[in-house]
Structure formats: C-alpha cells, structure tokens
Amino acid sequence: MQINVKYFASMRERMGCAEQQVQVSELSLTVEKLWQGYLADVPLPVNTLVAVNMEYCDLTTPLGEGDEVAFFPPVTGG
C-alpha cells in the first residue's frame, strides 16, 4: 500500500524533504505506526499536528491505500 506523506515548516527541515511516498506492507496501519515504523527513528515531537486527507486527526487514525498524511509542527502566536 502506498501512503503520501507531507512535511511542513520545521518538520520539513527536520525530515530533509517536503514530501515522500512510502510503501508499507501493514494492513492495520495508523498514523503513529507509520511514523514509528517507516518515517523516523525518533518519537514524534510533542504537540505535532497531523492531518489525513486534509482533515486534522490524532495518532490512532487508521490509514488506507493512497491516503495523504501531513505533519505540522506546533504553532505558537501571541
């Protein structure tokens, strides 16, 4: 199954690319499993925002063929 992954702002700098396509073999894949098993050897930064197919979600959201997952760093303002 192929998952399209996008990184924004400092997440893009940290990962070294703006987007990538990831081939996965797991059928019961979640956002958290995608990060841990296929994208990085480090924990997902605290308060990272995640969207699947342009809708904000949490790390337990299941993924399917062709889904787009986006990672956004925490946003601050004042």
Steps between C-alpha positions, in 0.01 A plus 500: 500500500629850421465796737581856397672695778549877519704704747451869573721775647760371748378142449615530137844617615523223757408226251708643216219502244159654439325178404552133430311191393530207740432138410365311801403139546289533816127479449403641841716811477439812710668840486709409805613168350588676175725746685662237722546228241565679175593867545725566798705334770403767752169564676257737334554846656246592767204705374563420134184556297401223260250497215382208287348595166488867608312439825667535839516174690682322780771235497253212519338585166511199265659539157409350164639475149580840350436702816683828545649560844630846592713590802503857633718631784324658799393858428541780748385855483433795711 
